[in-house]
Amino acid sequence: MTDDVWRRQEIESPCVKLCMLSPQSGICVGCFRTGEEIGRWSTYSPEQRQDIMAALPEREGLLAKRSGGRNARLKRQRSARRNQT
């Protein structure tokens, strides 16, 4: 079964299914959205979603850097996603 049935012509969520809000910044370590943005994503207009998506790369620097497998895996996933667009 594929997710094609559920695809819509709108900006998709940047979620990478590694959901955890950083206690220091309040930003998800997987997608870099705030808890409020995550909770309200389905109610945002396409313009609001685009604005949030544009801000996400800058937010990565707000998180404390860790070394190890998880950061490398996240980096690969983001890179693969950027290459798809």
The first five atom37 places (N, CA, C, CB, O) and aatype in JSON, in Angstrom:
{
  "aatype": [12, 16, 3, 3, 19, 17, 1, 1, 5, 6, 9, 6, 15, 14, 4, 19, 11, 10, 4, 12, 10, 15, 14, 5, 15, 7, 9, 4, 19, 7, 4, 13, 1, 16, 7, 6, 6, 9, 7, 1, 17, 15, 16, 18, 15, 14, 6, 5, 1, 5, 3, 9, 12, 0, 0, 10, 14, 6, 1, 6, 7, 10, 10, 0, 11, 1, 15, 7, 7, 1, 2, 0, 1, 10, 11, 1, 5, 1, 15, 0, 1, 1, 2, 5, 16],
  "atom_mask": [
    [1, 1, 1, 1, 1],
    [1, 1, 1, 1, 1],
    [1, 1, 1, 1, 1],
    [1, 1, 1, 1, 1],
    [1, 1, 1, 1, 1],
    [1, 1, 1, 1, 1],
    [1, 1, 1, 1, 1],
    [1, 1, 1, 1, 1],
    [1, 1, 1, 1, 1],
    [1, 1, 1, 1, 1],
    [1, 1, 1, 1, 1],
    [1, 1, 1, 1, 1],
    [1, 1, 1, 1, 1],
    [1, 1, 1, 1, 1],
    [1, 1, 1, 1, 1],
    [1, 1, 1, 1, 1],
    [1, 1, 1, 1, 1],
    [1, 1, 1, 1, 1],
    [1, 1, 1, 1, 1],
    [1, 1, 1, 1, 1],
    [1, 1, 1, 1, 1],
    [1, 1, 1, 1, 1],
    [1, 1, 1, 1, 1],
    [1, 1, 1, 1, 1],
    [1, 1, 1, 1, 1],
    [1, 1, 1, 0, 1],
    [1, 1, 1, 1, 1],
    [1, 1, 1, 1, 1],
    [1, 1, 1, 1, 1],
    [1, 1, 1, 0, 1],
    [1, 1, 1, 1, 1],
    [1, 1, 1, 1, 1],
    [1, 1, 1, 1, 1],
    [1, 1, 1, 1, 1],
    [1, 1, 1, 0, 1],
    [1, 1, 1, 1, 1],
    [1, 1, 1, 1, 1],
    [1, 1, 1, 1, 1],
    [1, 1, 1, 0, 1],
    [1, 1, 1, 1, 1],
    [1, 1, 1, 1, 1],
    [1, 1, 1, 1, 1],
    [1, 1, 1, 1, 1],
    [1, 1, 1, 1, 1],
    [1, 1, 1, 1, 1],
    [1, 1, 1, 1, 1],
    [1, 1, 1, 1, 1],
    [1, 1, 1, 1, 1],
    [1, 1, 1, 1, 1],
    [1, 1, 1, 1, 1],
    [1, 1, 1, 1, 1],
    [1, 1, 1, 1, 1],
    [1, 1, 1, 1, 1],
    [1, 1, 1, 1, 1],
    [1, 1, 1, 1, 1],
    [1, 1, 1, 1, 1],
    [1, 1, 1, 1, 1],
    [1, 1, 1, 1, 1],
    [1, 1, 1, 1, 1],
    [1, 1, 1, 1, 1],
    [1, 1, 1, 0, 1],
    [1, 1, 1, 1, 1],
    [1, 1, 1, 1, 1],
    [1, 1, 1, 1, 1],
    [1, 1, 1, 1, 1],
    [1, 1, 1, 1, 1],
    [1, 1, 1, 1, 1],
    [1, 1, 1, 0, 1],
    [1, 1, 1, 0, 1],
    [1, 1, 1, 1, 1],
    [1, 1, 1, 1, 1],
    [1, 1, 1, 1, 1],
    [1, 1, 1, 1, 1],
    [1, 1, 1, 1, 1],
    [1, 1, 1, 1, 1],
    [1, 1, 1, 1, 1],
    [1, 1, 1, 1, 1],
    [1, 1, 1, 1, 1],
    [1, 1, 1, 1, 1],
    [1, 1, 1, 1, 1],
    [1, 1, 1, 1, 1],
    [1, 1, 1, 1, 1],
    [1, 1, 1, 1, 1],
    [1, 1, 1, 1, 1],
    [1, 1, 1, 1, 1]
  ],
  "atom_positions": [
    [[0.84, -1.17, 0.0], [0.0, 0.0, 0.0], [0.89, 1.24, 0.0], [-0.96, 0.0, 1.22], [1.88, 1.3, 0.72]],
    [[0.54, 2.21, -0.79], [1.31, 3.44, -0.85], [0.52, 4.58, -0.24], [1.71, 3.77, -2.29], [-0.68, 4.47, 0.02]],
    [[1.21, 5.68, -0.03], [0.58, 6.87, 0.52], [0.03, 7.79, -0.57], [1.56, 7.64, 1.39], [-0.42, 8.89, -0.27]],
    [[0.06, 7.35, -1.83], [-0.38, 8.19, -2.93], [-1.83, 8.66, -2.78], [-0.23, 7.46, -4.23], [-2.17, 9.76, -3.2]],
    [[-2.66, 7.84, -2.18], [-4.06, 8.2, -1.99], [-4.18, 9.45, -1.12], [-4.84, 7.04, -1.36], [-5.1, 10.24, -1.29]],
    [[-3.26, 9.62, -0.2], [-3.34, 10.71, 0.76], [-2.57, 11.95, 0.32], [-2.82, 10.25, 2.1], [-2.6, 12.97, 1.01]],
    [[-1.88, 11.89, -0.79], [-1.12, 13.05, -1.27], [-2.06, 14.16, -1.74], [-0.17, 12.64, -2.42], [-3.08, 13.9, -2.37]],
    [[-1.7, 15.39, -1.41], [-2.48, 16.54, -1.83], [-1.54, 17.56, -2.46], [-3.26, 17.16, -0.63], [-0.32, 17.48, -2.29]],
    [[-2.11, 18.49, -3.17], [-1.33, 19.53, -3.81], [-1.1, 20.68, -2.82], [-2.04, 20.03, -5.09], [-1.63, 21.78, -3.01]],
    [[-0.33, 20.43, -1.8], [-0.01, 21.46, -0.82], [1.36, 21.15, -0.24], [-1.1, 21.54, 0.31], [1.92, 20.07, -0.47]],
    [[1.88, 22.08, 0.49], [3.19, 21.9, 1.1], [3.09, 20.81, 2.15], [3.71, 23.22, 1.71], [2.27, 20.89, 3.07]],
    [[3.92, 19.79, 2.0], [3.88, 18.68, 2.95], [4.61, 19.05, 4.23], [4.5, 17.42, 2.33], [5.39, 20.0, 4.28]],
    [[4.34, 18.3, 5.25], [5.0, 18.49, 6.53], [6.48, 18.14, 6.42], [4.32, 17.64, 7.62], [6.83, 17.2, 5.71]],
    [[7.34, 18.89, 7.11], [8.76, 18.56, 7.1], [9.12, 17.47, 8.1], [9.57, 19.81, 7.4], [10.3, 17.19, 8.32]],
    [[8.13, 16.84, 8.7], [8.37, 15.82, 9.72], [9.21, 14.68, 9.16], [7.03, 15.28, 10.25], [8.95, 14.18, 8.07]],
    [[10.23, 14.26, 9.94], [11.06, 13.12, 9.58], [10.86, 11.96, 10.56], [12.54, 13.52, 9.53], [11.63, 11.01, 10.58]],
    [[9.8, 12.06, 11.37], [9.4, 11.03, 12.32], [10.46, 10.76, 13.39], [9.1, 9.74, 11.58], [10.61, 9.63, 13.86]],
    [[11.19, 11.81, 13.77], [12.09, 11.78, 14.91], [11.68, 12.94, 15.8], [13.62, 11.88, 14.47], [12.37, 13.96, 15.89]],
    [[10.56, 12.77, 16.45], [9.91, 13.87, 17.17], [10.37, 13.97, 18.61], [8.41, 13.71, 17.12], [10.14, 13.07, 19.42]],
    [[11.04, 15.07, 18.91], [11.45, 15.35, 20.28], [11.77, 16.84, 20.36], [12.69, 14.47, 20.7], [12.64, 17.34, 19.64]],
    [[11.08, 17.54, 21.23], [11.34, 18.96, 21.39], [12.54, 19.16, 22.3], [10.11, 19.69, 21.95], [12.61, 18.58, 23.38]],
    [[13.47, 19.97, 21.85], [14.64, 20.31, 22.66], [14.18, 21.15, 23.85], [15.71, 21.07, 21.82], [13.49, 22.15, 23.66]],
    [[14.54, 20.76, 25.07], [14.11, 21.55, 26.23], [14.72, 22.95, 26.24], [14.48, 20.83, 27.51], [14.12, 23.88, 26.79]],
    [[15.89, 23.11, 25.65], [16.55, 24.43, 25.64], [15.9, 25.39, 24.65], [18.03, 24.27, 25.3], [15.68, 26.55, 24.97]],
    [[15.59, 24.9, 23.46], [15.1, 25.8, 22.41], [13.61, 25.68, 22.13], [15.85, 25.55, 21.15], [13.01, 26.6, 21.56]],
    [[12.99, 24.55, 22.51], [11.59, 24.31, 22.19], [11.38, 23.95, 20.73], [0.0, 0.0, 0.0], [10.25, 24.01, 20.24]],
    [[12.45, 23.57, 20.05], [12.4, 23.22, 18.63], [12.56, 21.71, 18.49], [13.5, 23.96, 17.83], [13.36, 21.1, 19.2]],
    [[11.79, 21.11, 17.59], [11.89, 19.67, 17.34], [13.27, 19.36, 16.75], [10.75, 19.19, 16.39], [13.71, 20.03, 15.82]],
    [[13.92, 18.35, 17.28], [15.25, 17.99, 16.78], [15.19, 17.31, 15.42], [15.95, 17.07, 17.78], [16.21, 17.19, 14.74]],
    [[14.01, 16.87, 15.0], [13.87, 16.22, 13.7], [13.53, 17.18, 12.58], [0.0, 0.0, 0.0], [14.16, 17.14, 11.52]],
    [[12.54, 18.06, 12.79], [12.07, 18.92, 11.7], [12.32, 20.4, 11.94], [10.61, 18.7, 11.48], [12.12, 21.21, 11.03]],
    [[12.74, 20.78, 13.14], [13.06, 22.16, 13.51], [11.85, 23.08, 13.65], [13.99, 22.73, 12.51], [12.0, 24.3, 13.66]],
    [[10.65, 22.5, 13.74], [9.48, 23.32, 14.01], [9.27, 23.43, 15.51], [8.22, 22.73, 13.32], [9.76, 22.61, 16.28]],
    [[8.54, 24.46, 15.91], [8.18, 24.6, 17.32], [6.99, 23.68, 17.59], [7.84, 26.08, 17.68], [6.34, 23.21, 16.66]],
    [[6.72, 23.43, 18.86], [5.56, 22.62, 19.22], [4.27, 23.22, 18.71], [0.0, 0.0, 0.0], [3.38, 22.49, 18.27]],
    [[4.15, 24.54, 18.76], [2.95, 25.2, 18.26], [2.81, 25.0, 16.75], [2.98, 26.7, 18.6], [1.71, 24.73, 16.26]],
    [[3.9, 25.14, 16.02], [3.85, 24.96, 14.57], [3.46, 23.53, 14.2], [5.2, 25.31, 13.94], [2.71, 23.3, 13.25]],
    [[3.97, 22.58, 14.95], [3.63, 21.17, 14.71], [2.14, 20.96, 14.95], [4.47, 20.23, 15.62], [1.45, 20.34, 14.13]],
    [[1.65, 21.47, 16.06], [0.25, 21.28, 16.41], [-0.73, 21.97, 15.48], [0.0, 0.0, 0.0], [-1.85, 21.5, 15.28]],
    [[-0.32, 23.09, 14.91], [-1.23, 23.87, 14.07], [-0.98, 23.69, 12.57], [-1.11, 25.34, 14.42], [-1.63, 24.33, 11.74]],
    [[-0.03, 22.82, 12.21], [0.37, 22.68, 10.81], [-0.82, 22.51, 9.86], [1.3, 21.5, 10.66], [-0.86, 23.14, 8.8]],
    [[-1.77, 21.67, 10.23], [-2.89, 21.4, 9.33], [-3.83, 22.59, 9.16], [-3.67, 20.21, 9.84], [-4.64, 22.61, 8.23]],
    [[-3.73, 23.58, 10.04], [-4.6, 24.75, 9.93], [-3.94, 25.91, 9.2], [-5.02, 25.2, 11.3], [-4.61, 26.89, 8.88]],
    [[-2.64, 25.81, 8.93], [-1.92, 26.91, 8.28], [-2.24, 26.99, 6.8], [-0.43, 26.75, 8.48], [-2.48, 25.98, 6.14]],
    [[-2.22, 28.19, 6.29], [-2.39, 28.41, 4.85], [-1.09, 27.99, 4.14], [-2.75, 29.92, 4.54], [-0.05, 27.87, 4.79]],
    [[-1.15, 27.78, 2.84], [0.08, 27.46, 2.1], [1.17, 28.52, 2.3], [-0.23, 27.31, 0.62], [2.35, 28.18, 2.38]],
    [[0.79, 29.78, 2.38], [1.77, 30.85, 2.57], [2.43, 30.75, 3.94], [1.1, 32.23, 2.41], [3.64, 30.94, 4.07]],
    [[1.63, 30.45, 4.97], [2.19, 30.29, 6.31], [3.14, 29.1, 6.36], [1.06, 30.12, 7.35], [4.21, 29.18, 6.97]],
    [[2.77, 28.02, 5.73], [3.63, 26.83, 5.68], [4.94, 27.15, 4.96], [2.91, 25.66, 4.99], [6.01, 26.74, 5.4]],
    [[4.84, 27.87, 3.86], [6.05, 28.22, 3.11], [6.98, 29.09, 3.95], [5.68, 28.96, 1.8], [8.19, 28.91, 3.92]],
    [[6.42, 30.03, 4.69], [7.23, 30.88, 5.57], [7.96, 30.04, 6.62], [6.35, 31.94, 6.25], [9.14, 30.26, 6.89]],
    [[7.26, 29.09, 7.2], [7.87, 28.22, 8.21], [8.96, 27.37, 7.56], [6.8, 27.31, 8.89], [10.06, 27.25, 8.11]],
    [[8.67, 26.79, 6.41], [9.66, 25.95, 5.72], [10.92, 26.75, 5.41], [9.06, 25.37, 4.43], [12.03, 26.22, 5.51]],
    [[10.77, 28.01, 5.03], [11.91, 28.85, 4.71], [12.78, 29.13, 5.93], [11.44, 30.16, 4.1], [13.99, 29.34, 5.8]],
    [[12.17, 29.15, 7.11], [12.9, 29.44, 8.34], [13.61, 28.22, 8.94], [11.95, 30.01, 9.36], [14.49, 28.39, 9.77]],
    [[13.24, 27.02, 8.53], [13.77, 25.81, 9.16], [15.28, 25.66, 9.06], [13.12, 24.63, 8.55], [15.89, 25.29, 10.06]],
    [[15.92, 25.91, 7.93], [17.38, 25.73, 7.88], [18.14, 26.58, 8.89], [17.87, 26.05, 6.49], [19.16, 26.13, 9.43]],
    [[17.67, 27.78, 9.15], [18.32, 28.65, 10.13], [18.19, 28.12, 11.56], [17.74, 30.06, 10.05], [19.06, 28.34, 12.4]],
    [[17.1, 27.42, 11.82], [16.85, 26.93, 13.17], [17.76, 25.77, 13.57], [15.41, 26.48, 13.29], [17.98, 25.53, 14.75]],
    [[18.29, 25.08, 12.59], [19.16, 23.95, 12.9], [20.32, 24.4, 13.79], [19.7, 23.3, 11.6], [20.75, 23.67, 14.69]],
    [[20.83, 25.59, 13.55], [21.94, 26.11, 14.34], [21.57, 26.44, 15.78], [0.0, 0.0, 0.0], [22.46, 26.62, 16.61]],
    [[20.28, 26.53, 16.09], [19.85, 26.82, 17.45], [19.92, 25.61, 18.37], [18.46, 27.36, 17.44], [19.87, 25.75, 19.59]],
    [[20.04, 24.43, 17.78], [20.11, 23.21, 18.58], [21.55, 22.9, 18.94], [19.49, 22.03, 17.82], [22.46, 23.11, 18.15]],
    [[21.74, 22.39, 20.15], [23.07, 21.97, 20.58], [23.52, 20.81, 19.7], [23.07, 21.56, 22.09], [22.77, 19.86, 19.47]],
    [[24.74, 20.9, 19.21], [25.26, 19.85, 18.34], [25.71, 18.65, 19.15], [26.42, 20.38, 17.49], [26.32, 18.79, 20.22]],
    [[25.39, 17.48, 18.62], [25.84, 16.23, 19.22], [26.6, 15.46, 18.17], [24.64, 15.39, 19.78], [26.32, 15.6, 16.97]],
    [[27.53, 14.66, 18.59], [28.19, 13.79, 17.63], [27.6, 12.4, 17.8], [29.74, 13.78, 17.82], [27.15, 12.03, 18.88]],
    [[27.61, 11.65, 16.74], [27.09, 10.3, 16.82], [26.19, 9.95, 15.66], [0.0, 0.0, 0.0], [26.02, 10.76, 14.74]],
    [[25.64, 8.77, 15.68], [24.88, 8.22, 14.58], [23.6, 8.96, 14.27], [0.0, 0.0, 0.0], [23.23, 9.09, 13.1]],
    [[22.91, 9.43, 15.27], [21.6, 10.06, 15.03], [21.75, 11.34, 14.21], [20.91, 10.35, 16.36], [20.99, 11.57, 13.27]],
    [[22.73, 12.18, 14.57], [22.92, 13.42, 13.81], [23.28, 13.13, 12.37], [23.99, 14.28, 14.46], [22.8, 13.81, 11.46]],
    [[24.12, 12.15, 12.15], [24.5, 11.8, 10.79], [23.29, 11.29, 10.01], [25.61, 10.74, 10.8], [23.13, 11.62, 8.83]],
    [[22.44, 10.51, 10.64], [21.25, 9.98, 9.99], [20.29, 11.12, 9.64], [20.55, 8.94, 10.9], [19.73, 11.14, 8.55]],
    [[20.1, 12.06, 10.56], [19.24, 13.2, 10.28], [19.78, 14.03, 9.13], [19.1, 14.08, 11.53], [19.02, 14.47, 8.26]],
    [[21.08, 14.23, 9.1], [21.7, 15.01, 8.04], [21.49, 14.34, 6.68], [23.19, 15.2, 8.31], [21.19, 15.01, 5.7]],
    [[21.64, 13.03, 6.63], [21.43, 12.29, 5.38], [19.97, 12.4, 4.93], [21.83, 10.82, 5.55], [19.7, 12.57, 3.74]],
    [[19.03, 12.29, 5.87], [17.62, 12.37, 5.51], [17.28, 13.75, 4.96], [16.74, 12.06, 6.73], [16.55, 13.86, 3.97]],
    [[17.8, 14.79, 5.59], [17.52, 16.15, 5.11], [18.13, 16.37, 3.74], [18.05, 17.19, 6.1], [17.51, 16.98, 2.86]],
    [[19.34, 15.88, 3.56], [20.01, 16.03, 2.26], [19.24, 15.3, 1.16], [21.45, 15.5, 2.34], [19.06, 15.83, 0.07]],
    [[18.78, 14.11, 1.46], [18.01, 13.33, 0.48], [16.72, 14.07, 0.14], [17.7, 11.91, 1.01], [16.31, 14.11, -1.03]],
    [[16.07, 14.65, 1.14], [14.81, 15.36, 0.92], [15.05, 16.6, 0.06], [14.16, 15.76, 2.26], [14.25, 16.9, -0.83]],
    [[16.15, 17.32, 0.31], [16.46, 18.51, -0.5], [16.73, 18.13, -1.94], [17.67, 19.27, 0.09], [16.36, 18.86, -2.86]],
    [[17.37, 17.0, -2.16], [17.68, 16.55, -3.51], [16.46, 16.11, -4.28], [18.67, 15.42, -3.46], [16.49, 16.06, -5.51]],
    [[15.37, 15.79, -3.58], [14.14, 15.37, -4.24], [13.39, 16.56, -4.85], [13.24, 14.64, -3.25], [12.61, 16.39, -5.79]],
    [[13.61, 17.74, -4.31], [12.88, 18.92, -4.79], [13.6, 19.63, -5.89], [12.62, 19.89, -3.66], [13.12, 20.64, -6.4]]
  ]
}
